[in-house]
């Protein structure tokens, strides 16, 4: 999985990169702000966009185990839970429909359109 990161090298006291999500939470910034100044005297650090993240800097590796195409409304209750449904929801499918429409309805791909979607299955390698 790729993330925006900065690697300052072994001289910084760490051989591991710092990820934008960790740093922005500490500094109360949004991930869209790729410049960070720890104190007013520090030089700005340039974040590396996620698209340029090398594999060694990744915190987890995913292996694709299956790919198929299906209609959106063919999703099962179990698949809706796997999409990240909150544990306080009574029906994962209802939650998923609301989430889908909040992200896609304005672009003309709402639940009622029942578009074709790619279903990608994976397992976490590390």
MIVEX-838171 format. One line per field, with one value per atom (N, C-alpha, C, O): residue in one letter; residue number from 0; atom name; x negated, y negated, z. Coordinates in Angstrom, 1 decimal. Atoms other than C-alpha are relative to their C-alpha. Layout:
rest: [a, ...]
nr: [NUM, ...]
atom: [CA, ...]
px: [X, ...]
py: [Y, ...]
pz: [Z, ...]
This chain:
rest: [x, x, x, x, x, x, x, x, x, x, x, x, x, x, x, x, x, x, x, x, x, x, x, x, x, x, x, x, x, x, x, x, x, x, x, x, x, x, x, x, x, x, x, x, x, x, x, x, x, x, x, x, x, x, x, x, x, x, x, x, x, x, x, x, x, x, x, x, x, x, x, x, x, x, x, x, x, x, x, x, x, x, x, x, x, x, x, x, x, x, x, x, x, x, x, x, x, x, x, x, x, x, x, x, x, x, x, x, x, x, x, x, x, x, x, x, x, x, x, x, x, x, x, x, x, x, x, x, x, x, x, x, x, x, x, x, x, x, x, x, x, x, x, x, x, x, x, x, x, x, x, x, x, x, x, x, x, x, x, x, x, x, x, x, x, x, x, x, x, x, x, x, x, x, x, x, x, x, x, x, x, x, x, x, x, x, x, x, x, x, x, x, x, x, x, x, x, x, x, x, x, x, x, x, x, x, x, x, x, x, x, x, x, x, x, x, x, x, x, x, x, x, x, x, x, x, x, x, x, x, x, x, x, x, x, x, x, x, x, x, x, x, x, x, x, x, x, x, x, x, x, x, x, x, x, x, x, x, x, x, x, x, x, x, x, x, x, x, x, x, x, x, x, x, x, x, x, x, x, x, x, x, x, x, x, x, x, x, x, x, x, x, x, x, x, x, x, x, x, x, x, x, x, x, x, x, x, x, x, x, x, x, x, x, x, x, x, x, x, x, x, x, x, x, x, x, x, x, x, x, x, x, x, x, x, x, x, x, x, x, x, x, x, x, x, x, x, x, x, x, x, x, x, x, x, x, x, x, x, x, x, x, x, x, x, x, x, x, x, x, x, x, x, x, x, x, x, x, x, x, x, x, x, x, x, x, x, x, x, x, x, x, x, x, x, x, x, x, x, x, x, x, x, x, x, x, x, x, x, x, x, x, x, x, x, x, x, x, x, x, x, x, x, x, x, x, x, x, x, x, x, x, x, x, x, x, x, x, x, x, x, x, x, x, x, x, x, x, x, x, x, x, x, x, x, x, x, x, x, x, x, x, x, x, x, x, x, x, x, x, x, x, x, x, x, x, x, x, x, x, x, x, x, x, x, x, x, x, x, x, x, x, x, x, x, x, x, x, x, x, x, x, x, x]
nr: [0, 0, 0, 0, 1, 1, 1, 1, 2, 2, 2, 2, 3, 3, 3, 3, 4, 4, 4, 4, 5, 5, 5, 5, 6, 6, 6, 6, 7, 7, 7, 7, 8, 8, 8, 8, 9, 9, 9, 9, 10, 10, 10, 10, 11, 11, 11, 11, 12, 12, 12, 12, 13, 13, 13, 13, 14, 14, 14, 14, 15, 15, 15, 15, 16, 16, 16, 16, 17, 17, 17, 17, 18, 18, 18, 18, 19, 19, 19, 19, 20, 20, 20, 20, 21, 21, 21, 21, 22, 22, 22, 22, 23, 23, 23, 23, 24, 24, 24, 24, 25, 25, 25, 25, 26, 26, 26, 26, 27, 27, 27, 27, 28, 28, 28, 28, 29, 29, 29, 29, 30, 30, 30, 30, 31, 31, 31, 31, 32, 32, 32, 32, 33, 33, 33, 33, 34, 34, 34, 34, 35, 35, 35, 35, 36, 36, 36, 36, 37, 37, 37, 37, 38, 38, 38, 38, 39, 39, 39, 39, 40, 40, 40, 40, 41, 41, 41, 41, 42, 42, 42, 42, 43, 43, 43, 43, 44, 44, 44, 44, 45, 45, 45, 45, 46, 46, 46, 46, 47, 47, 47, 47, 48, 48, 48, 48, 49, 49, 49, 49, 50, 50, 50, 50, 51, 51, 51, 51, 52, 52, 52, 52, 53, 53, 53, 53, 54, 54, 54, 54, 55, 55, 55, 55, 56, 56, 56, 56, 57, 57, 57, 57, 58, 58, 58, 58, 59, 59, 59, 59, 60, 60, 60, 60, 61, 61, 61, 61, 62, 62, 62, 62, 63, 63, 63, 63, 64, 64, 64, 64, 65, 65, 65, 65, 66, 66, 66, 66, 67, 67, 67, 67, 68, 68, 68, 68, 69, 69, 69, 69, 70, 70, 70, 70, 71, 71, 71, 71, 72, 72, 72, 72, 73, 73, 73, 73, 74, 74, 74, 74, 75, 75, 75, 75, 76, 76, 76, 76, 77, 77, 77, 77, 78, 78, 78, 78, 79, 79, 79, 79, 80, 80, 80, 80, 81, 81, 81, 81, 82, 82, 82, 82, 83, 83, 83, 83, 84, 84, 84, 84, 85, 85, 85, 85, 86, 86, 86, 86, 87, 87, 87, 87, 88, 88, 88, 88, 89, 89, 89, 89, 90, 90, 90, 90, 91, 91, 91, 91, 92, 92, 92, 92, 93, 93, 93, 93, 94, 94, 94, 94, 95, 95, 95, 95, 96, 96, 96, 96, 97, 97, 97, 97, 98, 98, 98, 98, 99, 99, 99, 99, 100, 100, 100, 100, 101, 101, 101, 101, 102, 102, 102, 102, 103, 103, 103, 103, 104, 104, 104, 104, 105, 105, 105, 105, 106, 106, 106, 106, 107, 107, 107, 107, 108, 108, 108, 108, 109, 109, 109, 109, 110, 110, 110, 110, 111, 111, 111, 111, 112, 112, 112, 112, 113, 113, 113, 113, 114, 114, 114, 114, 115, 115, 115, 115, 116, 116, 116, 116, 117, 117, 117, 117, 118, 118, 118, 118, 119, 119, 119, 119, 120, 120, 120, 120, 121, 121, 121, 121, 122, 122, 122, 122, 123, 123, 123, 123, 124, 124, 124, 124, 125, 125, 125, 125]
atom: [N, CA, C, O, N, CA, C, O, N, CA, C, O, N, CA, C, O, N, CA, C, O, N, CA, C, O, N, CA, C, O, N, CA, C, O, N, CA, C, O, N, CA, C, O, N, CA, C, O, N, CA, C, O, N, CA, C, O, N, CA, C, O, N, CA, C, O, N, CA, C, O, N, CA, C, O, N, CA, C, O, N, CA, C, O, N, CA, C, O, N, CA, C, O, N, CA, C, O, N, CA, C, O, N, CA, C, O, N, CA, C, O, N, CA, C, O, N, CA, C, O, N, CA, C, O, N, CA, C, O, N, CA, C, O, N, CA, C, O, N, CA, C, O, N, CA, C, O, N, CA, C, O, N, CA, C, O, N, CA, C, O, N, CA, C, O, N, CA, C, O, N, CA, C, O, N, CA, C, O, N, CA, C, O, N, CA, C, O, N, CA, C, O, N, CA, C, O, N, CA, C, O, N, CA, C, O, N, CA, C, O, N, CA, C, O, N, CA, C, O, N, CA, C, O, N, CA, C, O, N, CA, C, O, N, CA, C, O, N, CA, C, O, N, CA, C, O, N, CA, C, O, N, CA, C, O, N, CA, C, O, N, CA, C, O, N, CA, C, O, N, CA, C, O, N, CA, C, O, N, CA, C, O, N, CA, C, O, N, CA, C, O, N, CA, C, O, N, CA, C, O, N, CA, C, O, N, CA, C, O, N, CA, C, O, N, CA, C, O, N, CA, C, O, N, CA, C, O, N, CA, C, O, N, CA, C, O, N, CA, C, O, N, CA, C, O, N, CA, C, O, N, CA, C, O, N, CA, C, O, N, CA, C, O, N, CA, C, O, N, CA, C, O, N, CA, C, O, N, CA, C, O, N, CA, C, O, N, CA, C, O, N, CA, C, O, N, CA, C, O, N, CA, C, O, N, CA, C, O, N, CA, C, O, N, CA, C, O, N, CA, C, O, N, CA, C, O, N, CA, C, O, N, CA, C, O, N, CA, C, O, N, CA, C, O, N, CA, C, O, N, CA, C, O, N, CA, C, O, N, CA, C, O, N, CA, C, O, N, CA, C, O, N, CA, C, O, N, CA, C, O, N, CA, C, O, N, CA, C, O, N, CA, C, O, N, CA, C, O, N, CA, C, O, N, CA, C, O, N, CA, C, O, N, CA, C, O, N, CA, C, O, N, CA, C, O, N, CA, C, O, N, CA, C, O, N, CA, C, O, N, CA, C, O, N, CA, C, O, N, CA, C, O, N, CA, C, O, N, CA, C, O, N, CA, C, O]
px: [-0.8, 0.0, -0.9, -1.8, 0.9, -1.5, 0.6, 1.8, -0.3, -1.5, -1.0, -2.1, 0.9, -2.9, -1.0, -0.6, 1.0, -6.2, -1.2, -1.3, 1.3, -9.5, -1.0, -0.8, 1.1, -12.8, -1.1, -1.7, 1.1, -15.4, -1.3, -2.4, 1.3, -18.0, -0.4, 0.2, 0.5, -19.9, -0.5, -0.5, 0.5, -21.4, 1.1, 0.8, -1.1, -17.9, 0.4, 1.2, -0.3, -17.9, 1.0, 1.3, -1.0, -15.6, -0.4, -0.7, 0.2, -16.1, 1.4, 1.4, -1.3, -12.3, 0.5, 0.2, -0.6, -10.4, 1.1, 1.6, -1.2, -7.8, 1.1, 0.9, -1.1, -4.4, 0.9, 1.0, -0.7, -2.2, 1.1, 1.4, -1.1, 0.7, -0.4, 0.2, 0.5, -1.4, -0.4, 0.0, 0.5, -3.0, 1.1, 1.1, -1.0, 0.1, 0.9, 1.4, -0.7, 1.9, -0.7, -0.1, 0.8, -0.9, 0.0, 0.0, 0.1, -1.0, 1.4, 1.4, -1.3, 2.8, 0.1, 0.6, -0.1, 2.4, 0.8, 1.1, -0.7, 4.2, -1.1, -2.1, 1.0, 2.4, -0.2, -1.3, 0.2, 2.9, -1.2, -1.7, 1.1, 0.2, -1.3, -1.6, 1.2, -3.0, -1.2, -2.3, 1.2, -5.3, 0.2, 1.4, -0.1, -6.0, -1.2, -2.3, 1.1, -8.0, 0.2, 1.2, -0.2, -8.6, -0.1, 0.7, 0.1, -9.6, -0.2, -0.6, 0.1, -9.8, -1.4, -1.6, 1.4, -13.6, -0.4, -1.5, 0.3, -13.5, 0.2, 1.1, -0.2, -13.9, 1.2, 1.4, -1.1, -10.8, -0.5, -1.5, 0.3, -10.8, 1.0, 2.2, -0.8, -9.6, 0.5, -0.3, -0.6, -7.1, -0.1, 0.0, 0.0, -7.4, 1.4, 2.0, -1.4, -4.0, 0.1, -0.9, -0.2, -2.6, -0.3, -0.8, 0.2, -2.9, -1.5, -1.9, 1.4, -6.7, -0.6, -1.8, 0.4, -6.9, -0.7, 0.0, 0.6, -9.4, 0.5, 1.0, -0.6, -8.4, -0.6, 0.1, 0.7, -11.0, 0.7, 0.6, -0.5, -9.2, 1.5, 2.0, -1.4, -5.7, 0.1, -0.7, -0.2, -4.3, 0.7, 0.5, -0.6, -2.2, -0.1, -0.2, 0.0, -2.2, 1.2, 1.5, -1.2, 0.9, -0.2, -0.9, 0.0, 1.2, 1.4, 2.3, -1.3, 4.1, 0.2, -0.6, -0.3, 5.8, 1.2, 1.4, -1.1, 8.7, 0.5, 0.5, -0.6, 10.3, 1.2, 1.1, -1.2, 13.8, 0.8, 0.6, -0.9, 16.4, 1.4, 1.8, -1.4, 20.0, 0.8, 0.2, -0.8, 22.9, 0.0, -0.1, 0.1, 22.8, 1.0, 0.6, -1.1, 26.1, -0.1, 0.7, 0.2, 24.8, -0.9, -1.1, 0.8, 22.7, 0.8, 2.0, -0.6, 23.4, -0.1, -0.9, 0.1, 23.9, -1.5, -2.0, 1.4, 20.5, -1.0, -2.0, 0.9, 18.8, 0.1, -0.9, -0.2, 20.3, -0.8, -1.4, 0.8, 18.8, -1.5, -2.2, 1.4, 15.4, -0.4, -1.6, 0.3, 15.6, -0.3, -0.7, 0.4, 15.1, 1.2, 1.1, -1.2, 18.6, -0.3, -1.0, 0.2, 18.6, 0.7, 1.8, -0.5, 19.3, 1.3, 2.1, -1.2, 22.2, 1.2, 2.3, -1.0, 24.2, 0.8, 0.3, -0.9, 27.2, -0.1, -0.1, 0.1, 27.0, -1.1, -1.1, 1.2, 23.7, 0.4, -0.1, -0.4, 25.5, 0.6, 0.4, -0.6, 27.5, -1.1, -1.0, 1.2, 24.3, -0.7, -1.1, 0.7, 22.6, 0.7, 0.1, -0.8, 25.4, -0.1, -0.4, 0.2, 25.2, -1.4, -1.6, 1.4, 21.4, -0.2, -0.7, 0.2, 21.5, 0.6, 0.0, -0.6, 24.0, -0.6, -0.7, 0.7, 22.1, -1.2, -1.6, 1.2, 19.1, 0.2, -0.6, -0.1, 20.5, 1.3, 1.3, -1.3, 24.1, -0.1, 0.5, 0.1, 23.2, -0.7, -0.5, 0.7, 21.0, 0.8, 0.3, -0.9, 23.9, -0.1, 0.4, 0.2, 22.9, 0.6, 0.0, -0.7, 25.4, 0.4, 0.3, -0.4, 26.6, 1.1, 1.1, -1.1, 29.8, -0.4, 0.3, 0.5, 27.8, -0.6, -0.5, 0.6, 26.2, -1.1, -1.0, 1.1, 23.0, -0.8, -0.8, 1.0, 20.4, -1.1, -1.6, 1.2, 17.6, -1.0, -0.7, 1.1, 14.3, 0.0, 0.1, 0.1, 14.1, -1.4, -1.8, 1.4, 10.5, -0.2, 0.1, 0.3, 9.7, -1.5, -2.3, 1.4, 6.4, -0.2, 0.7, 0.4, 4.5, -1.2, -1.9, 1.1, 2.1, -1.2, -1.2, 1.2, -1.4, -0.9, -1.4, 0.8, -3.2, 0.6, 0.1]
py: [1.2, 0.0, -1.2, -1.3, 1.1, -3.3, -1.2, -1.4, 1.2, -6.4, -1.1, -0.8, 1.1, -9.8, 0.0, 0.3, -0.2, -9.7, -1.0, -1.6, 0.7, -11.4, 1.0, 1.6, -0.8, -9.5, -1.0, -1.5, 0.9, -11.5, 0.7, 0.0, -0.8, -8.7, 0.4, 0.0, -0.5, -6.9, -1.1, -0.9, 1.1, -10.2, -0.6, -1.4, 0.6, -11.2, 0.8, 0.4, -0.8, -8.4, 1.1, 1.9, -1.1, -6.1, 0.4, -0.4, -0.6, -3.8, 0.1, 0.5, -0.1, -4.0, -1.3, -2.4, 1.2, -6.6, -0.5, 0.3, 0.5, -8.9, -0.2, -0.7, 0.0, -8.7, -1.3, -1.7, 1.2, -11.8, 0.1, -0.9, -0.2, -10.4, -0.2, -0.8, 0.1, -10.1, -1.4, -2.0, 1.3, -13.5, -1.0, -1.9, 1.0, -15.4, 0.1, -1.0, -0.1, -14.0, -0.8, -1.4, 0.7, -15.3, -1.5, -2.2, 1.4, -18.7, -0.7, -1.9, 0.5, -19.1, -0.7, -1.7, 0.4, -19.5, 1.0, 2.1, -1.0, -17.9, 0.6, 0.0, -0.7, -15.3, -0.8, -0.6, 0.8, -17.8, -1.0, -1.4, 0.9, -20.0, 0.8, 1.3, -0.8, -18.3, -0.6, 0.0, 0.7, -20.8, 0.1, -0.2, -0.1, -20.4, -0.7, -0.5, 0.7, -22.6, 0.3, -0.1, -0.4, -21.1, -1.2, -1.3, 1.3, -24.5, -1.1, -0.8, 1.1, -27.9, -0.1, -0.7, 0.1, -27.5, 1.1, 1.0, -1.2, -24.2, -0.3, -1.0, 0.1, -24.0, 0.9, 1.9, -0.9, -22.6, 1.4, 1.5, -1.3, -18.9, 0.3, 0.0, -0.3, -17.8, 1.4, 2.4, -1.3, -14.9, 0.6, -0.1, -0.8, -12.2, 0.5, 1.2, -0.5, -11.5, 1.5, 2.2, -1.5, -8.0, 0.7, 1.8, -0.7, -7.2, 0.3, 1.2, -0.2, -7.4, 0.8, 0.9, -0.7, -5.2, 1.3, 2.1, -1.3, -2.3, 1.1, 0.8, -1.1, 1.1, 0.1, 0.4, -0.1, 1.0, -0.9, -0.6, 1.0, -2.0, 0.3, -0.3, -0.4, -0.3, 0.7, 1.5, -0.6, 0.6, 1.4, 2.3, -1.3, 3.5, 0.3, -0.6, -0.5, 5.5, 0.8, 1.7, -0.8, 6.8, 0.8, 0.4, -0.9, 9.7, 0.2, 0.6, -0.1, 9.7, 1.5, 2.2, -1.4, 13.1, 0.3, 1.4, -0.2, 12.5, -1.3, -2.3, 1.2, 10.0, 0.5, 1.4, -0.3, 10.1, -1.3, -2.3, 1.1, 7.8, 0.4, 1.5, -0.4, 7.7, -1.3, -2.4, 1.2, 5.3, -0.4, 0.4, 0.5, 3.1, 0.6, 0.9, -0.5, 4.3, 1.5, 2.1, -1.4, 7.9, 0.2, 1.4, -0.1, 7.1, 0.7, 0.5, -0.8, 9.5, -0.8, -1.8, 0.6, 8.5, 0.2, -0.7, -0.3, 10.2, -0.9, -1.4, 0.9, 8.2, -1.4, -2.2, 1.3, 5.0, -0.2, -1.3, 0.0, 5.8, -0.1, -0.9, 0.0, 6.4, -1.3, -1.6, 1.3, 3.0, -1.0, -2.2, 0.9, 1.5, -0.6, -1.6, 0.5, 1.1, -0.1, 0.7, 0.3, -0.4, 1.1, 1.6, -1.1, 2.2, -0.4, 0.5, 0.4, 0.1, 0.0, -0.3, -0.1, 0.5, 1.3, 2.3, -1.2, 2.9, 0.9, 2.1, -0.7, 3.8, -0.6, -1.8, 0.5, 3.5, -0.5, -1.5, 0.4, 3.3, -1.4, -2.1, 1.3, 0.3, -1.1, -2.1, 0.9, -1.4, -0.2, -1.3, 0.1, -0.6, -0.8, -1.5, 0.8, -2.0, -1.4, -2.2, 1.4, -5.3, -0.5, -1.6, 0.4, -5.4, -0.1, -1.1, 0.0, -4.5, -1.3, -2.0, 1.1, -7.2, -1.3, -2.3, 1.2, -9.8, -0.3, -1.4, 0.2, -9.2, 0.0, -0.7, -0.2, -8.4, -0.5, -0.7, 0.4, -9.6, -1.3, -1.4, 1.3, -13.2, 0.1, -0.7, -0.2, -11.8, 0.9, 1.2, -0.8, -9.8, 1.5, 2.3, -1.4, -6.4, 0.4, 1.2, -0.3, -6.1, 1.5, 2.2, -1.4, -2.8, 0.4, 1.5, -0.3, -3.0, 0.2, 0.9, -0.2, -3.1, 1.5, 2.0, -1.3, 0.3, 0.2, 1.1, -0.1, -0.2, 1.3, 2.0, -1.1, 2.5, -0.4, -1.6, 0.4, 2.5, 1.2, 2.3, -1.0, 4.3, 0.4, -0.4, -0.5, 6.5, 0.6, 1.6, -0.4, 7.0, 0.7, 0.0, -0.7, 9.6, 0.0, 0.2, 0.0, 9.5, 0.6, 0.7, -0.4, 10.8, -0.8, -1.3, 0.8, 9.0, 0.9, 2.0, -0.8, 10.4, -0.4, 0.5, 0.4, 8.3, -1.3, -1.8]
pz: [0.0, 0.0, 0.0, 0.8, 0.1, -1.0, 0.8, 0.9, -0.8, 1.3, -0.3, -0.6, 0.0, 1.2, 1.2, 2.3, -1.1, 3.2, -0.2, -1.3, 0.1, 3.9, 0.7, 1.7, -0.6, 4.5, 0.2, -0.8, -0.3, 6.3, 0.2, 0.4, 0.0, 6.4, 1.4, 2.4, -1.3, 9.2, 0.9, 2.1, -0.8, 10.4, 0.9, 1.8, -0.7, 11.6, 1.3, 2.0, -1.1, 14.2, -0.3, 0.6, 0.4, 12.2, -1.4, -2.3, 1.4, 9.2, -0.7, -1.9, 0.5, 8.7, -0.5, 0.1, 0.5, 6.7, 1.0, 1.9, -0.7, 8.4, -1.0, -2.1, 0.9, 6.9, 0.3, 1.4, -0.2, 6.3, 1.0, 1.7, -1.0, 8.3, 1.4, 2.2, -1.3, 11.4, 0.3, 1.4, -0.3, 11.1, 0.0, 0.8, 0.0, 10.2, 1.2, 1.6, -1.2, 13.2, 1.1, 2.0, -1.0, 15.4, -0.1, 0.9, 0.2, 13.8, -0.3, -0.6, 0.3, 13.3, -1.3, -1.5, 1.4, 9.6, -0.8, -0.3, 0.9, 6.7, -0.9, -1.2, 0.9, 4.5, -1.3, -1.9, 1.2, 1.6, 0.1, -0.9, -0.2, 3.2, 0.1, 1.1, 0.1, 2.1, 0.6, 0.6, -0.7, 3.8, 1.5, 1.9, -1.5, 7.5, 0.6, 0.2, -0.7, 9.8, 1.5, 2.1, -1.4, 13.2, 1.0, 1.9, -0.8, 14.7, -1.0, -2.2, 1.0, 13.1, -0.6, -1.6, 0.5, 12.7, -0.9, -1.5, 0.9, 10.8, -1.4, -1.8, 1.4, 7.1, -0.4, 0.3, 0.4, 5.3, -0.5, -1.1, 0.5, 4.6, -1.2, -1.1, 1.2, 1.2, 0.1, 0.1, 0.0, 1.3, -1.4, -2.4, 1.3, -1.4, -0.3, 0.6, 0.3, -3.1, 0.0, -0.3, -0.1, -2.6, -1.3, -1.3, 1.3, -6.3, -0.2, -1.0, 0.1, -5.9, 1.2, 1.3, -1.1, -2.8, -0.4, -1.1, 0.4, -3.2, 0.9, 2.0, -0.8, -1.9, 1.4, 2.4, -1.3, 1.0, 1.0, 2.2, -1.0, 2.5, 0.4, 1.2, -0.3, 2.5, 1.3, 1.7, -1.3, 5.9, -0.2, 0.7, 0.3, 4.4, -1.5, -2.3, 1.4, 1.2, -0.2, 0.6, 0.3, -0.4, -1.2, -2.2, 1.2, -2.8, -0.5, 0.2, 0.6, -5.2, -0.2, -0.8, 0.1, -5.0, -1.0, -1.3, 1.0, -7.4, -0.5, 0.2, 0.7, -9.8, -0.8, -1.6, 0.8, -11.2, -0.2, 0.4, 0.2, -12.6, 0.3, 0.0, -0.4, -11.3, 0.1, 0.1, -0.2, -11.0, 1.5, 2.4, -1.4, -7.9, 0.9, 2.1, -0.9, -6.5, 0.3, 1.1, -0.3, -6.5, 1.3, 1.7, -1.2, -3.4, 1.2, 1.4, -1.1, -0.4, 1.3, 1.4, -1.3, 3.2, 0.5, 1.1, -0.5, 4.0, -0.8, -0.1, 0.7, 1.2, 0.5, 0.5, -0.5, 2.5, 1.4, 1.6, -1.3, 6.0, -0.4, 0.3, 0.3, 4.3, -0.6, -0.6, 0.5, 2.7, 1.1, 0.8, -1.2, 6.2, 0.7, 1.4, -0.7, 7.6, 1.5, 2.1, -1.4, 11.0, 0.9, 0.5, -0.8, 13.8, 0.6, 1.1, -0.6, 15.1, -1.0, -0.6, 1.0, 11.9, 0.2, 0.5, -0.1, 12.0, -1.3, -1.2, 1.3, 8.3, -0.8, -1.1, 0.7, 6.5, -1.4, -1.9, 1.4, 3.1, 0.0, -1.0, 0.0, 4.1, 0.2, -0.5, -0.2, 5.3, -1.3, -1.6, 1.2, 2.1, -1.1, -1.8, 1.0, -0.1, 0.3, -0.7, -0.4, 1.8, -0.4, -0.9, 0.3, 1.5, -1.5, -2.0, 1.4, -2.2, -0.6, -1.4, 0.6, -3.0, 0.4, -0.4, -0.4, -1.0, -0.8, -1.0, 0.8, -3.1, -1.5, -2.2, 1.4, -6.5, -0.7, -1.9, 0.6, -7.0, -0.8, -1.9, 0.6, -7.9, -1.4, -2.3, 1.2, -10.7, -1.0, -2.1, 0.9, -12.2, 0.2, -0.7, -0.2, -10.7, 1.3, 2.0, -1.3, -7.8, 0.0, -1.0, -0.2, -6.4, -0.9, -1.5, 0.9, -8.5, -1.4, -2.1, 1.4, -11.7, -0.2, -1.3, -0.1, -10.7, -1.1, -2.0, 1.0, -12.7, 0.2, 1.3, -0.1, -13.4, 0.8, 0.7, -0.9, -10.8, 0.0, -0.3, -0.2, -10.4, 1.5, 2.3, -1.3, -7.4, 0.1, -0.6, -0.2, -6.2, 1.4, 2.4, -1.3, -3.5, 0.2, -0.7, -0.3, -1.7, 1.4, 2.2, -1.3, 1.3, 0.4, -0.4, -0.5, 3.5, 0.1, 0.8, 0.0, 3.0, 1.2, 1.9, -1.2, 5.7, 0.5, 1.5]
